[in-house]
Amino acid sequence: MFFYLFYFKLFLFSLISLNKVNGFCMKTICSADTDSRHPVNRIIGIGSDGISGEYKALRRNDQIVEAVDLSCREGSFVYSPFEGEISAWRPFDGNGQDEIRTDENKKNTDGCKPDRGVRIDGKGQWQGYHVLIGSVRLFRYSGHVNAGQKIGVSLDIECELKLNKQKMHKRPRKEENFVRVYLHKEGRPIDPTDHLIDCMCINQVCETNRINALEGPSFKFDSRFNGVRGWEIKCPDIQQIEEENSSEEEEEKKKEENNNLNEEWGTPKIYSPIEGELVGRIRVNSEPGAQTYTGCTNEGIFIVGAGKWNDYEVRIYNARFLESLPLGRQNIEQGQHIGYRLKCPNDNISPTVFIEVRFQGVLLDISDAISAKSCKHKSLRNLIEQRFNY
């Protein structure tokens, strides 16, 4: 009996160990600077009263909250941090306006309705996660949303403070308006800070591999790509699901849509792992003495980083860039569709893509960012020191 119990526990542990992804980068939920060309999340810092918007920091009413408070002006647009399904959520859940409102203050607070928020159950990379955001007046209360999609406007949190003023022990300063963000993984709260602020995790690269699962060890040498070091990311074909009852008209419509999009059925899309500029295609090999292109497999994508990815370069081998994108340096967002994995009929190609990353021209090991084990932004000093290790 002990034997079976031991192996059962070992089996459960192996299942848990398979999923080590701690989440990737979230989109901007509400920009602290609405006039900026590059809107970013900003967590409210510690004030003179000791109140902070950081994870597990002291809040009003002497509460420790497993959430972060993002600076957000009243009436600012609020965006979905990742792809998922939305539903309405009450952020105060029994401690909010409906519970604390009395006949005495009712006539003065008719316009104050802070007990509104949203729950988003993640899809794709964020499968198994859900996020709670309040206080937000939603544009709609159900359905699918994409990462970065506008979902509502922020409400005045100050009115909720006024309703709770009898419970406030110390409120010497005017509260900076904010939205509160809770992140849960498989039902348990986790710290969203590194996924919101200066997040340096690589985005999902292949359409059919949401967690950037690797083929073989990380940061390995590969002779197929000039012996560079990097990560071979699994990128299997899309499995076609045939519908037995589909009509000829529907089949023709699907073919026409595929032709218009210039897509090959079964070949997965490639997404940009970082924000930057798409320089275009790169060649792995060339004929001796001449820069000529030979062979279907001699293809890759070259990206120069921008924004927080400034001074980075990413090369994606065994992939071709999207023909509909203009040639030359084009600004691209992290996660944008930029190409397809190669599909060469006469060549035996592994269903993978190979990623090479450089910082200031030198190879860099960012295995934690590839696997999303850690999204914490590294200081420039640490990056420069790491350059000399390889």
For each residue, the residues with C-beta under 8 A, 3 or more apart:
1: 4 5
2: 5 6
3: 6 7
4: 1 7 8
5: 1 2 8 9
6: 2 3 9 10
7: 3 4 10 11
8: 4 5 11 12
9: 5 6 12 13
10: 6 7 13 14
11: 7 8 14 15
12: 8 9 15 16
13: 9 10 16 17
14: 10 11 17 18
15: 11 12 18 19
16: 12 13 19
17: 13 14 20
18: 14 15
19: 15 16 128 211
20: 17 371 373
21: 24 125 211 371 372 373
22: 185 190 372 373 374 375
23: 26 125 126 129 183 185 190 192 195 201 372 375
24: 21 82 125 126 195 199 201 202 203 204 372 375
25: 195 199 200 201 203 334 375
26: 23 29 41 81 82 131 147 192 195 196 199
27: 79 80 81 82 147 148
28: 31 39 40 41 79 148
29: 26 41 70 72 78 79 81 133 179 181 196
30: 41 70 71 72 76 77 78 79 154 179
31: 28 34 36 39 40 41 72 76
32: 40 41 42 70 71 72
33: 36 39 40 42
34: 31 39 73 76
35:
36: 31 33 39 40
37:
38: 307
39: 28 31 33 34 36
40: 28 31 32 33 36 197
41: 26 28 29 30 31 32 70 196 197
42: 32 33 70 71 197
43: 53 54 68 69 70 71 193 196 197
44: 47 52 53 69 70 71 176 178
45: 52 53 54
46: 50 51 52 54 57
47: 44 50 51 52 173
48: 172 173
49: 170 171 172 173
50: 46 47 58 170
51: 46 47 58 59 60 170
52: 44 45 46 47 57 58 59
53: 43 44 45 57 68 69 70 71 178
54: 43 45 46 57 68 193
55: 66 67 68 191 192 193
56: 64 65 66 191
57: 46 52 53 54 64 65
58: 50 51 52 62 63 64
59: 51 52 62 63 64 65 69
60: 51 63 161 164 168 171
61: 164 167 168 169
62: 58 59 169
63: 58 59 60
64: 56 57 58 59
65: 56 57 59 180
66: 55 56 182 189
67: 55 132 180 181 182 189 192
68: 43 53 54 55 180 181 191 192 193 196
69: 43 44 53 59 178 179 180 181
70: 29 30 32 41 42 43 44 53 178 179 180 181 196
71: 30 32 42 43 44 53 176 177 178
72: 29 30 31 32 76 78 154 177 178 179
73: 34 76 154 177
74: 154 155 156 157 158 177
75: 153 154
76: 30 31 34 72 73 153 154
77: 30 150 152 153
78: 29 30 72 118 133 136 150 151 152 153 154 179
79: 27 28 29 30 148 149 150 151
80: 27 83 84 86 120 145 146 147 148 149 151
81: 26 27 29 120 131 133 147 181 195 196
82: 24 26 27 120 122 123 124 125 126 129 131 147
83: 80 122 123 124 125 126 144 145 146 147
84: 80 120 121 122 123 126 130 131 144 145
85: 120 121 123 142 143 144 145
86: 80 118 119 120 138 140 141 142 143 144 145 151
87: 118 119 121 141 142
88: 116 117 118 119 138 141
89: 117 118 119 132 133 134
90: 93 96 115 116 117 134
91: 96 114 115 116 117 132 134 135 180
92: 95 96 97 99 114 115 134 160
93: 90 96
94: 99
95: 92 99 100
96: 90 91 92 93 99 100 114 115 160
97: 92 100 101 109 112 113 114 115 160 163
98: 101 115
99: 92 94 95 96
100: 95 96 97 163 164
101: 97 98 105 106 109 163
102: 105 106
103: 106
104:
105: 101 102 108 109 163
106: 101 102 103 109 110
107: 110
108: 105
109: 97 101 105 106 112 159 162 163
110: 106 107
111: 159
112: 97 109 156 159 160 162 163
113: 97 116 155
114: 91 92 96 97 134 135 155 156 157 159 160 163
115: 90 91 92 96 97 98 134 135 160
116: 88 90 91 113 134 135 136 137 138 155
117: 88 89 90 91 132 133 134 135 136
118: 78 86 87 88 89 132 133 134 136 138 151 152
119: 86 87 88 89 130 131 132
120: 80 81 82 84 85 86 130 131 133 145
121: 84 85 87 129 130
122: 82 83 84 125 126 127 128 129 130 131
123: 82 83 84 85 126 127 144
124: 82 83 127 204 210
125: 21 23 24 82 83 122 203 204 210 211
126: 23 24 82 83 84 122 123 129
127: 122 123 124 210
128: 19 122 185 186
129: 23 82 121 122 126 183 184 185 186
130: 84 119 120 121 122 183 184
131: 26 81 82 84 119 120 122 181 182 183 184 192
132: 67 89 91 117 118 119 181 182 184
133: 29 78 81 89 117 118 120 136 179 180 181 182
134: 89 90 91 92 114 115 116 117 118 179 180
135: 91 114 115 116 117 154 155 156 157 160 179 180
136: 78 116 117 118 133 151 152 153 154 155 179
137: 116 152 153 154 155
138: 86 88 116 118 141 151 152
139: 150 151 152
140: 86 143 151
141: 86 87 88 138
142: 85 86 87
143: 85 86 140
144: 83 84 85 86 123
145: 80 83 84 85 86 120 149 151
146: 80 83 149
147: 26 27 80 81 82 83 335
148: 27 28 79 80
149: 79 80 145 146
150: 77 78 79 139
151: 78 79 80 86 118 136 138 139 140 145
152: 77 78 118 136 137 138 139
153: 75 76 77 78 136 137
154: 30 72 73 74 75 76 78 135 136 137 177 179
155: 74 113 114 116 135 136 137 159
156: 74 112 114 135 159 160 177
157: 74 114 135 160 161 175 177 178
158: 74 161 162 174 175 177
159: 109 111 112 114 155 156 162 163
160: 92 96 97 112 114 115 135 156 157 163 164
161: 60 157 158 164 165 168 171 175
162: 109 112 158 159 165
163: 97 100 101 105 109 112 114 159 160
164: 60 61 100 160 161 167 168
165: 161 162 168 171
166:
167: 61 164
168: 60 61 161 164 165 171
169: 61 62
170: 49 50 51
171: 49 60 161 165 168 175
172: 48 49
173: 47 48 49
174: 158
175: 157 158 161 171 178
176: 44 71
177: 71 72 73 74 154 156 157 158
178: 44 53 69 70 71 72 157 175
179: 29 30 69 70 72 78 133 134 135 136 154
180: 65 67 68 69 70 91 133 134 135
181: 29 67 68 69 70 81 131 132 133 192 196
182: 66 67 131 132 133 189 192
183: 23 129 130 131 189 190 191 192 195
184: 129 130 131 132 187 188 189 190
185: 22 23 128 129 188 190
186: 128 129
187: 184
188: 184 185
189: 66 67 182 183 184
190: 22 23 183 184 185
191: 55 56 68 183 194
192: 23 26 55 67 68 131 181 182 183 195 196
193: 43 54 55 68 196 197
194: 191 197 198 199 374 375 376 377
195: 23 24 25 26 81 183 192 199 201 375
196: 26 29 41 43 68 70 81 181 192 193 199
197: 40 41 42 43 193 194 377
198: 194 308 377
199: 24 25 26 194 195 196 375 377
200: 25 308 309 366 369 375 376 377 378
201: 23 24 25 195 369 372 374 375
202: 24 205 212 273 274 355 366 369 370 372
203: 24 25 125 271 272 273 274 334 335
204: 24 124 125 207 209 210 211 212 271 335
205: 202 209 212 233 235 270 271 273 316 353 355
206: 209 212 233 234 235 268 269 270 271 341 353
207: 204 235 238 268 269 270 271
208: 234 235 236 237 238 268
209: 204 205 206 212 213 233 234 235 236 268
210: 124 125 127 204
211: 19 21 125 204 371 372
212: 202 204 205 206 209 231 233 370 371 372
213: 209 233 234
214: 217 218 231 232 233 234 370 371
215: 232 233 234 350 352
216: 220 232
217: 214 220
218: 214 231 367 370 371
219: 229 230 231 365 367
220: 216 217 229 230 231 232
221: 227 228 229
222: 225 227 228 229 230 232 354
223: 227
224: 284 317 354
225: 222 228 230 284 300 317 354 356
226: 284
227: 221 222 223
228: 221 222 225 315 356 363
229: 219 220 221 222 356 363 365 390
230: 219 220 222 225 354 355 356 357 363
231: 212 214 218 219 220 354 355 367 370
232: 214 215 216 220 222 350 352 353 354
233: 205 206 209 212 213 214 215 352 353 354 355 370
234: 206 208 209 213 214 215 351 352
235: 205 206 207 208 209 268 270 318 341 351 352 353
236: 208 209 268 351
237: 208 266 267 268 351
238: 207 208 265 266 267 268
239: 266
240: 265 266
241:
242: 246
243: 246
244:
245:
246: 242 243 250 251
247: 250 251
248: 251 252
249: 252 253
250: 246 247 253 254
251: 246 247 248 254 255
252: 248 249 255 256
253: 249 250 256 257
254: 250 251 257 258
255: 251 252 258 259
256: 252 253 259 260
257: 253 254 260 261
258: 254 255 261 263 265
259: 255 256 262
260: 256 257
261: 257 258
262: 259 322 323 324
263: 258 267 340
264: 267 340 343
265: 238 240 258
266: 237 238 239 240 343
267: 237 238 263 264 340 341 343
268: 206 207 208 209 235 236 237 238 340 341
269: 206 207 337 339 340
270: 205 206 207 235 301 316 319 337 338 339 340 341 353
271: 203 204 205 206 207 335 336 337 338
272: 203 275 276 278 303 332 333 334 335 336 338
273: 202 203 205 303 314 316 334 355
274: 202 203 303 305 309 312 314 334
275: 272 305 306 307 308 309 332 333 334
276: 272 303 304 305 306 307 309 312 314 331 332
277: 303 304 306 329 330 331 332
278: 272 301 302 303 321 325 329 330 332 338
279: 302 303 304 328 329
280: 301 302 321 327 328
281: 299 300 301 302 320 321
282: 299 300 301 302 315
283: 286 291 293 298 299 300
284: 224 225 226 297 298 299 300 317
285: 294 295 298
286: 283 290 291 292 293 294
287: 290 291 292 294
288:
289:
290: 286 287
291: 283 286 287
292: 286 287
293: 283 286 298
294: 285 286 287 298
295: 285 298 344 347
296: 299 342 344 346 347
297: 284 318 342 344 347 349
298: 283 284 285 293 294 295
299: 281 282 283 284 296 318 319 320 342
300: 225 281 282 283 284 315 316 317 318 319
301: 270 278 280 281 282 315 316 319 320 321 338 339
302: 278 279 280 281 282 313 314 315
303: 272 273 274 276 277 278 279 313 314 315 316 332 338
304: 276 277 279 312 313 329
305: 274 275 276 309 310 311 312 313 314
306: 275 276 277 309 310 331
307: 38 275 276 310
308: 198 200 275 377
309: 200 274 275 276 305 306 312 334
310: 305 306 307
311: 305 359 360
312: 274 276 304 305 309 357 358 359 364
313: 302 303 304 305 357 358 359 361
314: 273 274 276 302 303 305 355 356 357 358
315: 228 282 300 301 302 303 355 356 358
316: 205 270 273 300 301 303 319 339 353 354 355
317: 224 225 284 300 353 354 355 356
318: 235 297 299 300 341 342 349 350 352 353 354
319: 270 299 300 301 316 339 340 341 342 353
320: 281 299 301 339 340 342
321: 278 280 281 301 325 338 339
322: 262 325 337 338 339 340
323: 262
324: 262
325: 278 321 322 330 338
326: 330
327: 280
328: 279 280
329: 277 278 279 304
330: 277 278 325 326
331: 276 277 306
332: 272 275 276 277 278 303 336 338
333: 272 275 336
334: 25 203 272 273 274 275 309
335: 147 203 204 271 272
336: 271 272 332 333
337: 269 270 271 322
338: 270 271 272 278 301 303 321 322 325 332
339: 269 270 301 316 319 320 321 322
340: 263 264 267 268 269 270 319 320 322 343
341: 206 235 267 268 270 318 319 351 353
342: 296 297 299 318 319 320 349
343: 264 266 267 340 349
344: 295 296 297 347 349
345:
346: 296
347: 295 296 297 344
348:
349: 297 318 342 343 344
350: 215 232 318
351: 234 235 236 237 341
352: 215 232 233 234 235 318
353: 205 206 232 233 235 270 316 317 318 319 341
354: 222 224 225 230 231 232 233 316 317 318
355: 202 205 230 231 233 273 314 315 316 317 370
356: 225 228 229 230 314 315 317 363
357: 230 312 313 314 363 364 366
358: 312 313 314 315 361 362 363 364
359: 311 312 313 362 364 383 386 387
360: 311 384 387
361: 313 358
362: 358 359 387 390
363: 228 229 230 356 357 358 390
364: 312 357 358 359 383 386 387 390
365: 219 229 386 389 390
366: 200 202 357 369 370
367: 218 219 231 370 371 373
368: 371 372 373 374
369: 200 201 202 366 372 374 375
370: 202 212 214 218 231 233 355 366 367
371: 20 21 211 212 214 218 367 368
372: 21 22 23 24 201 202 211 212 368 369 375
373: 20 21 22 367 368
374: 22 194 201 368 369
375: 22 23 24 25 194 195 199 200 201 369 372
376: 194 200
377: 194 197 198 199 200 308
378: 200 382 383 386
379: 382 383
380: 383 384
381: 384 385
382: 378 379 385 386
383: 359 364 378 379 380 386 387
384: 360 380 381 387 388
385: 381 382 388 389
386: 359 364 365 378 382 383 389 390
387: 359 360 362 364 383 384 390
388: 384 385
389: 365 385 386
390: 229 362 363 364 365 386 387
